[in-house]
Amino acid sequence: MAKAYEITKVNLDTAKLQQQKHEPSDQTPKFKIGDLVLVTNDAPKLGMSRKLMPKYTGPYKVVEVLNEKVYRIDIKGEWQTTAVHRLKLFKTKNNFF
């Protein structure tokens, strides 16, 4: 019984380490003030198919960093608070690599 307990403990510890490697909080992107970002287009317009709509809108400029997960961006002269999971860095041909 003690041997089974030790084997289970070792297996749980290795599984815990593997899950910590893939934790999504480590992979959150960091944006700086002035970066150009794209915003996900979640709500389809009435009468339009989601398949035909663009996935992202923008580019928009990051105006303020509220914390590591919330940013304020400038959309057509108005500031909007947006969560980091809705943002993607805008890449042009010059800054692609």
N, C-alpha and C positions, 0 to 999 in steps of 0.2 A: 504494500500500500504506500509506503514511504517513497519507493522508487517511482511509482506512477505520479505521485505528487510532485516530485522533483522534475520529472519529464514535462509535466503540464506547466510548471512554473517557467521552465526554460523556453518552452514554446510560446507562452504568453508574452514573455519579455522580448523575444525576437519579433513577434508580431507587432508589439507596441513600437519598437524601433522602426520597423518598416513603415508603419502608418505615420509616424512623425516625419519621415522623410518626404512624404507626399502631402503634407498638410497644406491646404490652400491658402492659409494666412501668410505663409512664406512667399507666395507667388503673386501677391498683390502688386500691381504696377505703381510706381511712384512718378508723379508728374510735378513739374516745376511751374512757377508763374511764368506765363508767356508761351508755354508749350501749346501746340495745336493738337486738338483731340477730335475724335469722332464720337457721336452719341448714338446708342442703339435706338432704332425706330420701332418702338413696341406697339403702339396703337395704330392699326391700319385705318385709313380714311374710309368713310362709309361708302359702300359699293365697290371697293377695290379689293382685290385678292392680296393676301399677305405674300404670296409667291412672287407677285409682280412688283412689289414695293421694294425700294432699296433697303438694305439691312441697316445701314448707318446714315446719319445726316451730319453735315458739317463740311469743312472743319471749323471749329470754334476755339477761341483762345481761353486758356486757364487764367482767371483773374485773381483768385485767392485760394489758398489752401487752408481749409477749416480744420481738418485733421487728416490722418493718413488714409481715411476711407471716404471722406466727403470733400468735394471741390466745388468752387463757384466758377461758372463759365459764363462768357459773354455771348448770348444768342441774339443777334440782330439788335444790339444796343441795350438789351435787358439782361440783367444778371439772373442766373438760375442755379440753384443748389442741386448738385447731382452726385449720386453715389459712384464710387470707383468701379464697381462691377458693370456699370453702363457705359464706361469710357474706354476708348482705344486710341493709342497714339497714332496721329496722322503722319504718314510717311510719304514724302515726295521722292522724285527720282534722285534728287541731290543728297538726301539724308536716309536713303533706303538701307545702306549697310553701315 
